[in-house]
Amino acid sequence: MIPVLLIAIPLAAGLLSFFLRAGNSSRTLVTLSALASLALALWALSAPQAQLQHHAAWLPSLGSSFDVQMDGMAKMLVLLTAIAFPVVYVSTAKNNYASPNQFFALMSLTQAGLVGVFVAADGLLFYFFWELALIPVYFLCSQWGGERRIAVTFKFFIYTFVGSLLMLVALLYLYFQTPDHSFAIQSFYKLKLSAAQQGWTFWLIFIAFAIKMPVFPFHTWQPDTYEQSPTAVTMILSGVMVKMGIYAVIRWLVPIFPAAVAQYDQIIIIAAVIGMLYASLIAIRQDDIKRLIAYSSIAHIGLMCAAIFTKNQAGMEGVMIQMFNHGVNVLGLWIVADVIEQQLGTRKFSELGGLAKKAPVMAILLVVMALANVSLPLTNAFIGEFLMFNGLFRYNVTIAAVAGISIILAAVYTLNMVQKVLYGASNERTDAATDISANAQWMLVVLVIMIIAFGVYPQPMIELTKDSVQAVLAIK
């Protein structure tokens, strides 16, 4: 019943928030529900398997059931989701929104959808939660975003709508190929599709997931959406929602289409590596904190996508670890970006400088986040990137060497950001800066502790996802 409660708590809080009066009541409600979800997600790490699954009739005439379950990978991503929402709510507590009850209601519904995606074991249920996670984001971006929010949200909608439609067509096709006409994931796993059948259905589903990650060349919606969305929404998009695509490739693509994966793996890996280098080069040229973090995220996700298709243990273990660690690290970067924007009214590097003297605590925390972003040893990102590059090296030495250039580029744009924000001469705008607020500071401290703890001792994460890795690699 734990997966059901993890969905029901934010779902109920979100629906109730719509009916609350404007004020802090909705913020308080969703924060409490997020903390309750976090406690439940932590309990799930050691709960017996019987409590981690639930099966109930849903649409029996269509061969679909409410089937939810949690293995190690699902536990990890549910935990990331459960950590992200309280961090977002607390760190942005001073941000004001028009119609706050609607804003926080939509945020809470997004949380319910994300958890549903990570625990669904039925194709139609998976699609339902996929849409539940995405639809509230359209409204959050279009109503509370920046000046270009309408055009940007429309582009985001078109990309994700087309991807969802392609995925639905493929899921329906798979449903009709099952002997028992079932959407159950195990029925999909047992399918014996021909090479031709696998070929076209593979691409339909992969494109849907590639848009959500996103990976090159399906990435163009992301930087604009991250820039124009409220920072609280961007934090969820970047920290958690992009993991929907990575997770879905591992859970719903690789096991169902092994022949297609073997046929097209090199194409996808090369495209992902091109995206890594392209995004890193573009990040170097940015003058906006949000856009730099957005392109940095594309580069990191590209490496995860490439490592999945190496189909070896090192690469897959690295992906598992990095899904969680990337979420932690990027949340920290977004908190700092939000603090700077809220306090100084700008995100442009050209208008910043000298903040280390005005905000020394923020400076220290930002430096730690930056070092994690470049995967410095003893930070959480190091072991994940090391394993993923190890997997790429075992797959193809040349591809791994080219991909390795992104490590240098990441150091360039990340340290350049630190230099422009924290050091150099201050100006009239930054002279008025003060140090980070207590709420944001405590959330950053929590994230820094996680960065160091999992950097020094990543074994618990490897053990948590070991069975998931072995299950994927066992499929031929």
C-alpha positions in Angstrom: 0.0 0.0 0.0 3.0 2.4 0.3 3.0 3.3 -3.4 -0.7 4.0 -3.2 -0.2 6.4 -0.3 2.7 8.1 -2.0 0.4 8.9 -4.8 -2.7 9.6 -2.7 -1.1 12.1 -0.3 0.0 14.8 -2.8 -3.1 14.1 -5.0 -5.4 14.8 -2.1 -3.4 17.8 -1.0 -3.5 19.2 -4.5 -7.2 18.8 -5.0 -8.0 20.3 -1.5 -5.7 23.3 -2.2 -8.0 24.4 -5.1 -10.7 25.0 -2.6 -8.6 26.9 0.0 -8.7 30.7 0.2 -5.7 32.6 -1.0 -3.0 33.0 1.5 -0.4 30.7 3.1 -2.8 27.9 3.9 -2.3 26.1 0.6 1.5 26.5 0.9 1.4 25.0 4.4 -0.9 22.1 3.3 1.3 21.0 0.4 4.5 21.4 2.4 3.1 19.2 5.1 1.9 16.6 2.5 5.4 16.7 0.9 7.0 16.1 4.3 4.6 13.2 4.9 5.6 11.8 1.5 9.2 12.1 2.4 8.7 10.2 5.6 6.9 7.5 3.7 9.5 7.3 1.0 12.2 6.8 3.7 10.1 4.1 5.3 9.8 2.4 1.9 13.6 1.9 1.7 13.4 -0.9 4.3 9.8 -2.0 4.1 8.9 -5.6 3.2 8.1 -6.2 -0.4 4.4 -7.0 0.3 4.0 -3.3 1.3 5.6 -2.1 -1.8 3.1 -3.3 -4.3 -0.6 -3.1 -4.9 -2.9 -4.6 -7.5 -6.6 -3.6 -8.0 -9.1 -3.7 -10.8 -9.2 -0.5 -12.8 -10.3 -1.0 -16.4 -10.8 -4.7 -16.7 -12.6 -4.5 -20.0 -9.5 -2.9 -21.5 -7.0 -5.3 -19.8 -5.7 -2.6 -17.6 -5.3 -2.7 -13.8 -4.2 -0.3 -11.1 -0.9 -2.1 -10.6 1.9 -0.3 -8.7 5.1 -1.6 -7.3 8.5 -0.4 -6.2 11.9 -2.0 -6.9 15.2 -0.4 -6.0 15.2 2.0 -9.0 11.6 3.1 -8.2 12.5 3.6 -4.5 15.4 5.8 -5.4 13.4 8.0 -7.8 10.4 8.2 -5.5 12.9 9.3 -2.7 14.3 11.9 -5.0 10.8 13.2 -5.7 10.0 13.2 -2.0 13.1 15.2 -1.2 12.7 17.7 -4.1 9.3 19.0 -3.2 9.9 20.0 0.4 13.3 21.5 -0.6 11.5 23.6 -3.3 8.7 24.7 -1.0 11.0 25.7 1.9 13.8 27.3 -0.1 11.3 29.4 -2.1 9.1 30.3 0.9 9.6 34.0 0.4 8.4 33.9 -3.2 4.9 35.3 -3.8 2.5 34.0 -6.4 -0.8 35.3 -7.7 -3.5 32.8 -6.8 -1.2 30.8 -4.5 -3.8 28.1 -3.9 -3.9 27.2 -7.6 -0.1 27.3 -7.9 0.5 25.0 -5.0 -2.4 22.7 -6.0 -0.9 22.2 -9.5 2.6 21.6 -7.9 1.2 18.9 -5.7 -0.7 17.2 -8.5 2.6 17.2 -10.4 4.2 15.3 -7.5 1.4 12.7 -7.6 2.0 12.2 -11.3 5.7 11.9 -11.0 5.4 9.2 -8.3 2.8 7.4 -10.4 5.2 7.3 -13.3 7.9 5.7 -11.2 5.7 3.0 -9.6 3.3 2.1 -12.5 3.5 -1.5 -13.7 0.7 -1.2 -16.3 1.2 0.5 -19.6 -2.1 2.5 -19.6 -1.6 3.5 -16.0 1.9 4.6 -16.8 0.6 6.8 -19.6 -2.1 8.3 -17.3 0.5 9.3 -14.7 2.8 10.6 -17.4 0.1 13.0 -18.5 -0.8 13.8 -14.9 2.8 14.9 -14.3 2.9 17.0 -17.5 -0.5 18.8 -17.7 -0.1 20.8 -14.5 3.3 22.1 -15.7 1.6 23.6 -18.8 -0.6 25.7 -16.5 2.2 26.5 -14.1 4.4 27.8 -16.9 1.8 29.7 -18.8 0.2 31.5 -15.8 3.2 32.2 -13.6 6.1 32.3 -16.1 8.1 35.2 -17.6 7.2 37.6 -20.3 7.6 35.0 -23.1 5.7 32.3 -21.2 2.9 31.9 -23.7 5.1 31.2 -26.8 7.5 29.1 -24.7 4.7 27.0 -23.1 3.1 26.5 -26.5 6.4 25.0 -27.8 6.7 22.9 -24.7 3.1 21.7 -25.2 3.7 20.8 -28.9 6.8 18.8 -28.2 5.4 16.9 -25.3 2.0 16.4 -26.9 3.5 14.9 -30.0 5.8 12.7 -27.9 2.8 11.5 -25.8 0.8 10.7 -28.9 3.6 8.6 -30.4 4.0 6.7 -27.1 0.2 6.0 -26.9 0.2 4.6 -30.4 3.1 2.3 -29.6 1.5 1.2 -26.3 -1.8 0.4 -28.0 0.1 -1.6 -30.7 1.9 -3.6 -28.0 -1.4 -4.2 -26.2 -2.9 -5.8 -29.3 0.1 -8.0 -29.7 -0.2 -9.5 -26.2 -2.0 -12.9 -26.2 -4.3 -11.8 -23.3 -4.8 -8.2 -24.5 -3.2 -6.8 -21.4 -1.3 -3.6 -20.6 0.6 -5.3 -17.8 4.3 -4.6 -18.0 5.1 -8.3 -17.6 2.9 -9.1 -20.6 4.9 -6.5 -22.6 8.1 -8.1 -21.5 7.0 -11.5 -22.7 6.3 -10.3 -26.2 8.2 -11.9 -29.1 8.2 -9.1 -31.7 9.9 -9.5 -35.0 12.8 -7.2 -35.9 10.5 -5.1 -38.1 7.9 -4.7 -35.4 10.5 -3.8 -32.8 12.1 -1.2 -35.2 9.2 1.2 -35.7 7.6 0.8 -32.2 11.0 1.3 -30.6 11.4 4.7 -32.3 7.9 5.8 -31.5 8.5 5.3 -27.8 12.1 6.4 -27.8 11.2 9.8 -29.3 8.6 10.3 -26.6 11.2 9.6 -23.9 13.9 11.5 -25.7 11.8 14.7 -25.7 11.2 14.4 -22.0 14.9 13.9 -21.1 15.6 15.8 -23.4 18.5 14.6 -25.7 19.8 16.0 -28.9 18.1 16.9 -31.2 14.8 16.9 -29.2 16.1 19.4 -26.7 15.2 22.8 -28.1 12.1 23.3 -25.8 14.1 23.0 -22.6 16.3 26.1 -22.2 13.4 28.5 -23.0 11.0 26.6 -20.7 13.5 26.6 -17.8 14.2 30.3 -18.3 10.6 31.4 -18.5 9.1 29.1 -15.8 8.9 30.1 -12.1 12.1 28.9 -10.4 10.1 26.5 -8.2 8.7 24.8 -11.4 12.1 24.8 -13.1 13.6 23.1 -10.1 11.1 20.2 -10.4 11.5 20.1 -14.2 15.2 19.9 -14.0 15.7 18.0 -10.7 13.0 15.3 -11.1 10.9 15.4 -14.3 13.8 14.8 -16.7 14.4 11.6 -14.9 11.0 10.4 -16.2 12.6 9.9 -19.6 15.7 8.2 -18.3 13.7 5.9 -16.1 11.2 5.1 -18.8 14.0 4.1 -21.2 15.3 1.6 -18.7 11.9 0.3 -17.6 9.8 0.4 -20.7 12.1 0.5 -23.7 15.2 -1.6 -23.2 13.4 -4.7 -21.9 10.7 -4.7 -24.5 12.8 -4.0 -27.6 16.2 -5.8 -27.1 16.7 -6.4 -30.8 16.0 -2.8 -31.7 18.3 -1.6 -28.9 21.1 -3.8 -30.3 20.5 -2.4 -33.8 20.2 1.3 -33.0 22.4 1.7 -29.9 25.3 3.3 -31.7 23.1 5.9 -33.4 21.6 6.9 -30.1 25.0 7.0 -28.3 26.5 9.2 -31.0 23.6 11.6 -31.0 23.8 11.8 -27.2 27.5 12.5 -27.3 27.0 15.2 -29.9 24.3 16.7 -27.6 26.7 16.6 -24.7 29.4 18.6 -26.6 26.9 20.9 -28.2 25.1 21.8 -24.9 28.4 22.3 -23.1 29.7 24.7 -25.8 26.5 26.7 -25.7 26.6 26.8 -21.9 30.0 28.5 -22.1 28.5 31.4 -24.1 25.5 32.0 -21.8 25.0 35.3 -19.8 22.0 33.9 -17.9 22.3 31.6 -14.9 19.1 29.7 -15.7 20.1 29.1 -19.3 23.6 27.9 -18.3 22.1 25.4 -15.8 19.6 24.3 -18.5 22.3 23.5 -21.0 24.5 21.9 -18.3 21.5 19.6 -17.6 21.2 18.6 -21.2 24.9 17.6 -21.2 24.5 15.5 -18.1 21.4 13.8 -19.3 23.1 13.1 -22.6 25.8 11.1 -20.8 23.1 9.1 -18.9 21.3 8.3 -22.2 24.5 7.2 -23.9 25.5 5.0 -20.9 22.2 3.2 -20.9 22.7 2.0 -24.4 26.2 0.6 -23.7 24.2 -2.2 -22.0 27.1 -3.1 -19.6 27.1 -3.2 -15.8 29.4 -0.2 -15.2 27.4 2.1 -17.4 24.0 1.1 -16.0 25.2 1.4 -12.4 26.5 4.8 -13.2 23.1 5.9 -14.6 21.2 4.6 -11.6 23.4 6.6 -9.2 23.5 9.7 -11.4 19.8 10.0 -11.8 19.6 10.7 -8.0 22.8 12.7 -7.7 22.1 14.9 -10.7 18.7 15.8 -9.1 20.4 16.7 -5.8 23.0 18.9 -7.5 20.8 20.7 -9.9 18.3 21.5 -7.1 21.2 23.3 -5.2 22.2 25.3 -8.3 18.6 26.4 -8.8 18.2 27.5 -5.2 21.2 29.8 -5.6 19.9 31.1 -8.9 16.5 31.9 -7.3 18.2 33.6 -4.3 20.2 35.9 -6.6 17.2 36.7 -8.9 14.8 37.4 -6.0 17.3 39.6 -4.2 19.0 41.4 -7.1 16.4 41.3 -9.8 18.8 39.8 -12.4 20.2 36.5 -13.6 22.8 38.0 -15.9 26.5 37.3 -15.2 27.4 40.6 -16.8 25.4 42.4 -14.0 26.8 40.4 -11.1 30.1 40.1 -9.3 31.7 40.4 -5.9 29.0 38.4 -4.1 31.5 36.4 -2.1 32.1 39.4 0.1 28.5 40.3 0.5 27.1 36.8 0.9 29.9 34.5 2.2 27.7 31.6 3.2 26.0 31.5 -0.2 29.5 31.6 -1.8 30.7 28.6 0.1 27.5 26.6 -0.7 27.6 27.6 -4.3 31.3 26.5 -4.7 30.4 23.0 -3.3 27.5 22.8 -5.7 29.8 23.9 -8.6 32.4 21.3 -7.7 29.7 18.6 -7.6 28.5 19.8 -11.1 32.0 19.1 -12.5 32.1 15.7 -10.7 35.1 16.5 -8.5 36.3 13.3 -6.5 34.6 13.0 -3.1 31.4 14.7 -4.4 28.4 12.5 -5.2 28.6 13.0 -9.0 32.1 11.6 -9.3 31.4 7.9 -9.0 28.3 8.1 -11.3 30.2 9.8 -14.1 33.3 7.6 -13.6 31.1 4.5 -14.0 29.3 5.9 -17.0 32.5 6.8 -18.8 33.8 3.4 -17.8 30.8 1.9 -19.6 31.3 4.1 -22.6 35.0 3.1 -22.7 34.1 -0.6 -22.7 31.6 0.0 -25.5 33.9 2.1 -27.8 37.1 3.8 -26.9 36.8 6.5 -29.5 33.3 7.5 -28.5 34.4 7.6 -24.9 37.3 9.8 -25.7 35.1 12.3 -27.6 32.6 12.3 -24.8 35.3 13.0 -22.3 35.8 16.4 -23.8 32.6 17.4 -22.1 34.4 17.0 -18.7 36.7 19.8 -19.6 33.9 22.0 -21.0 31.8 21.4 -17.8 34.7 22.7 -15.7 35.0 25.8 -18.0 31.4 26.9 -17.9 30.9 26.0 -14.2 34.0 27.7 -12.9 33.3 30.6 -15.2 29.9 31.0 -13.5 31.5 30.9 -10.0 34.0 33.5 -11.0 31.5 35.9 -12.6 29.0 35.6 -9.7 31.2 35.5 -6.6 34.4 37.3 -7.5 35.6 40.3 -9.4 34.4 43.9 -8.8 31.0 44.5 -7.2 28.7 47.1 -8.7 25.7 49.3 -7.6 23.4 46.3 -7.9 25.5 43.8 -6.0 26.6 46.3 -3.3 23.0 46.0 -1.9 23.2 42.2 -1.6 22.8 40.4 1.7 23.5 36.8 2.6 21.2 33.9 1.8 18.0 33.5 3.8 17.8 30.9 6.6 15.3 28.8 4.7 17.4 28.5 1.6 20.6 28.1 3.6 19.2 25.1 5.5 18.0 23.4 2.3 21.4 24.0 0.7 23.1 22.6 3.8 21.0 19.4 3.6 21.9 19.0 -0.1 25.6 19.6 0.6 25.5 16.9 3.3 24.0 14.5 0.7 26.7 15.5 -1.9 29.5 14.8 0.5 27.9 11.7 2.1 27.2 9.9 -1.3 30.5 11.1 -2.6 32.5 9.5 0.2 30.3 6.4 0.4 28.1 5.6 -2.6 27.7 2.0 -1.9 24.1 2.2 -0.4 22.9 3.6 -3.7 24.6 0.9 -5.7 23.1 -1.8 -3.4 19.7 -0.2 -3.7 19.6 -0.4 -7.4 21.6 -3.6 -7.9 18.6 -5.8 -8.7 17.3 -3.3 -11.2 20.6 -3.3 -13.0 20.8 -7.0 -13.1 17.3 -7.4 -14.4 17.9 -5.0 -17.3 21.2 -6.6 -18.2 19.7 -10.1 -18.1 17.5 -9.3 -21.1 19.0 -10.4 -24.4 
